[in-house]
Each structure stands twice: as C-alpha cells, then as structure tokens.
Amino acid sequence: MPDSLLLERAGPVARLRLNRPALHNAFDAGLIAALVSALEGLAGDDGVRVVVLEGAGASFSAGADLNWMRGMAAASEQENRDDSLALARLMRALDELPKPTIARVHGAAFGGGVGLVACCDIAIGAEGVKFGLTESRLGLLPAVISPYVLAAIGPRHARRYFATAEIFDAAQAQRIGLLHEVVAADALDAAVDRQVSLLLKAGPVASAQAKSLVREVAGRRDRDAIDAANAALIARLRVSPEGQEGLSAFLDKRAPAWTETK
C-alpha cells in the first residue's frame, strides 16, 4: 500500500487514514487508486466488521490536489472522462462497501472530501470543521459526488451549495444531514469509539446489509414490491445462523455470540 494511505487493523475494526497531511489529504490519481484497492480488499475480508475513514494531519480532505487538477486541465476530454470514472468508482466502492463505515471528520472537508463523508454510513465531525462544495468557483460542478451528497443533504440544500460554493460549518453540516453528530475536538475519538461499540454489538450480517436495505427501499416506487422484498429479507435473516443466534440469545437473556469479538 502506498504511503498516501494507511490501513490499520485492531481486531474487527479497520481504520483507513488518508496520509497526505502536507497537502491536507488532497486527492490525486494515486490516492484514489489506493483507496479503491483498499476498499475492495476490505469488502472481502470476513474478519472486518467496521471501517473508520479518517485523515492525517490538520484536515480530513481538501478535495482535489492542485497539481492533479492542473494536469487534468491540460488533458483531453476522454482522459478527463476516464479520470472522473476512477473517482466515481471510489465513491461507489465506499458507498456500497458491505461493512458499516464511519467518517471521522476534522479540520476541513472540501469537494471530493465532502463526497467521502456523504458515502459513509455514519459521519461524526469535530466542532470547527469547515465544509465546502467549491467547484463552481472554478466553473465546475461536483458532478461525480452529486448522487451521494444529494442522498445526504437533499436536493434543496444541494441546489444552494452546488451553486454558491460557500463554506459552511459543522453545525450547519449537521442541520442539513451531512453529519450525524458534532462534538468537541477532544471528544471526537470517544464519539467514534461509541459508534464502533454499537456496531460491534449488532449482528454482523444485519449491520452490513442495512445500507443495501435503505438503498433498495429508497429507490423503489412499487409499494407491493417493497413489501415483498422486505418480507423476503426478514425471513432470510430470521432463519440464517446469525438470526437464529440473535433470537436465541434474546430469548435466553444472554449476549449473542458475535459480541465476543469486541
């Protein structure tokens, strides 16, 4: 794994740390490729139950690296299309990762950094964090990350921030749905650890499939199809080994077996 990305394991918890602190963890093609590779590896790792995404240094991620952007400005339209598809692959890999994900956000998150936050299942930020979808200042738009940001903050807020490129704070990010929780900077790790603990108490299969359930229900308009799909899902979970263990533990008034991995 390149130095621009660090992967740490502590039992069932994996921490992915963007590691370009001198550049506020700005993206370039190398970091994007490293993130995709790491996420694809974690997706198939049965020993991992929770993934925490964080940044080294003063910021979570400042978005696109200036040198990378300079190079893409001189590239052809096809090269820019291919480059954008690589970023799209990263966002989808994070959004669809079959593990619960937590964004630990500090300092600043701009552009694609906001996309990473939006793709995580749980986002916790420190007081004082600054956010911005600043692409319109360059005559661009946050097109690749837009499906995920829209899902997080809704179209009304997206129309404002996509157009104005204004900077907003952690409190506003929580109000519009980008962050779930805002805490003091010195309480950020404890807040992340609380969410990790909750996820490790949940059934591994259930917590991993929660995001796919939400995605499928939100994307359907046929209520009969939703009812049928949800009935099939809960039936499958109830008769699965995990569901059987969870129900048995509840009835027996004991902790389920998966909590032993905490």
BELVENUR-V329984 format. One record per residue. N is the residue number from 1. SS is DSSP state (~ for helix, > for strand, _ for the rest). PHI is phi in degrees with one decimal (* if undefined). NEAR is the number of other ideal C-beta (glycine too) atoms within 12 Angstrom. Layout:
BEGIN
N_SS_PHI_NEAR, N_SS_PHI_NEAR
END
This chain:
BEGIN
1___*_21, 2___-66.2_19, 3___-65.0_16, 4___-71.4_32, 5_>_-141.7_35, 6_>_-114.3_27, 7_>_-120.5_29, 8_>_-120.2_21, 9_>_-117.4_20, 10_>_-135.9_19, 11___63.0_16, 12___-84.3_31, 13_>_-108.1_33, 14_>_-109.8_32, 15_>_-116.5_32, 16_>_-101.7_44, 17_>_-115.5_30, 18_>_-64.0_48, 19___-128.5_30, 20___-126.5_35, 21_~_-60.1_23, 22_~_-64.4_16, 23_~_-111.0_27, 24___53.1_30, 25___57.3_41, 26___-69.1_34, 27_>_-74.7_45, 28___-140.5_32, 29_~_-60.3_30, 30_~_-65.9_24, 31_~_-67.2_39, 32_~_-60.5_39, 33_~_-63.2_23, 34_~_-64.6_30, 35_~_-64.9_44, 36_~_-60.0_29, 37_~_-61.4_24, 38_~_-65.4_35, 39_~_-66.0_36, 40_~_-65.1_21, 41_~_-67.0_24, 42_~_-66.9_36, 43_~_-59.2_23, 44___-96.8_15, 45___-94.6_23, 46___-67.5_15, 47___-79.7_18, 48___-95.8_35, 49___-116.0_37, 50_>_-141.4_41, 51_>_-121.8_45, 52_>_-105.1_41, 53_>_-108.5_49, 54_>_-147.8_41, 55_>_-124.7_43, 56___-83.2_28, 57___81.0_22, 58___-84.3_23, 59___-136.8_35, 60___-71.2_49, 61_>_-167.1_50, 62___-88.6_36, 63___88.9_44, 64_>_-79.6_38, 65___-68.0_29, 66_~_-62.6_19, 67_~_-65.4_17, 68_~_-64.1_29, 69_~_-63.8_25, 70_~_-61.8_13, 71_~_-65.0_17, 72_~_-71.5_27, 73_~_-65.0_18, 74___-93.6_12, 75___-85.8_17, 76___-74.6_12, 77_~_-61.7_12, 78_~_-65.7_11, 79_~_-64.6_16, 80_~_-67.1_22, 81_~_-64.8_16, 82_~_-62.8_17, 83_~_-63.7_27, 84_~_-66.2_28, 85_~_-66.2_19, 86_~_-64.3_29, 87_~_-65.6_38, 88_~_-62.1_27, 89_~_-63.2_23, 90_~_-62.4_39, 91_~_-61.3_37, 92_~_-68.7_24, 93_~_-60.6_33, 94_~_-73.2_39, 95_~_-63.1_34, 96___-101.5_27, 97___-54.1_39, 98___-79.4_30, 99___-143.7_43, 100_>_-65.2_37, 101_>_-123.5_43, 102_>_-127.1_43, 103_>_-93.7_46, 104_>_-101.9_45, 105_>_-110.1_47, 106___-140.7_43, 107___72.7_30, 108_>_-152.2_33, 109_>_-138.9_49, 110_>_-123.3_40, 111___51.6_45, 112_~_-60.4_46, 113_~_-62.8_50, 114_~_-63.8_50, 115_~_-60.1_44, 116_~_-61.4_48, 117_~_-60.9_50, 118_~_-65.0_43, 119_~_-77.6_41, 120___-78.7_42, 121___-71.0_39, 122_>_-130.7_34, 123_>_-128.6_46, 124_>_-121.7_40, 125_>_-122.6_44, 126_>_-83.3_38, 127___-56.6_24, 128___95.6_23, 129___-65.5_41, 130_>_-112.1_32, 131_>_-123.7_49, 132_>_-164.4_33, 133___-105.3_45, 134_~_-92.8_31, 135_~_-60.2_28, 136_~_-65.9_21, 137_~_-66.0_20, 138_~_-101.7_19, 139___75.9_9, 140___-118.4_24, 141___-139.8_22, 142___-78.4_37, 143___-65.5_25, 144___-64.3_35, 145___-86.9_42, 146_~_-58.1_30, 147_~_-60.5_24, 148_~_-81.8_38, 149_~_-67.1_41, 150_~_-59.5_27, 151_~_-63.4_27, 152_~_-82.2_35, 153_~_-111.6_34, 154_~_84.5_17, 155_~_-66.0_17, 156_~_-63.8_13, 157_~_-69.1_27, 158_~_-62.5_29, 159_~_-60.5_18, 160_~_-69.2_19, 161_~_-75.5_38, 162_~_-64.6_28, 163_~_-82.1_17, 164_~_-85.5_17, 165___61.7_24, 166___-71.7_19, 167_>_-86.4_21, 168_>_-132.8_29, 169_>_-96.6_24, 170_~_-63.5_34, 171_~_-62.2_20, 172_~_-68.0_23, 173_~_-59.8_40, 174_~_-70.8_26, 175_~_-61.6_17, 176_~_-91.7_30, 177___102.8_24, 178___-74.8_45, 179___-109.9_38, 180___-87.0_28, 181_>_-148.8_29, 182_>_-123.2_27, 183_>_-134.3_29, 184___-60.5_18, 185_~_-56.4_21, 186_~_-78.6_12, 187_~_-108.0_19, 188_~_-64.4_33, 189_~_-63.3_21, 190_~_-64.0_18, 191_~_-66.1_31, 192_~_-64.2_34, 193_~_-61.4_23, 194_~_-63.0_20, 195_~_-68.1_32, 196_~_-58.7_35, 197_~_-61.1_20, 198_~_-63.2_20, 199_~_-66.1_33, 200_~_-73.4_29, 201_~_-85.4_26, 202___-83.6_28, 203___-61.7_30, 204_~_-57.1_35, 205_~_-68.7_28, 206_~_-61.9_30, 207_~_-67.5_34, 208_~_-69.9_31, 209_~_-89.4_28, 210_~_-58.6_25, 211_~_-68.5_26, 212_~_-69.1_24, 213_~_-62.0_24, 214_~_-60.7_18, 215_~_-62.9_21, 216_~_-68.9_21, 217_~_-66.9_20, 218_~_-65.1_14, 219_~_-88.3_15, 220___-98.2_17, 221___-112.5_10, 222___-86.1_12, 223_~_-66.6_11, 224_~_-64.6_11, 225_~_-66.4_15, 226_~_-61.6_19, 227_~_-61.0_14, 228_~_-66.3_16, 229_~_-66.9_21, 230_~_-69.6_21, 231_~_-64.1_14, 232_~_-65.2_16, 233_~_-64.6_24, 234_~_-66.6_18, 235_~_-63.8_13, 236_~_-64.1_19, 237_~_-68.5_26, 238_~_-64.7_20, 239_~_-93.7_15, 240___-73.8_19, 241_~_-54.9_19, 242_~_-66.1_24, 243_~_-62.4_24, 244_~_-62.7_20, 245_~_-66.5_26, 246_~_-62.9_28, 247_~_-66.4_20, 248_~_-62.7_17, 249_~_-62.8_20, 250_~_-62.9_14, 251_~_-67.6_11, 252_~_-87.1_13, 253___58.1_8, 254___-134.7_14, 255___-78.3_17, 256___-67.1_28, 257_~_-61.0_19, 258_~_-69.2_25, 259_~_-70.2_21, 260_~_-69.2_15, 261_~_-85.3_24, 262___-65.2_22
END
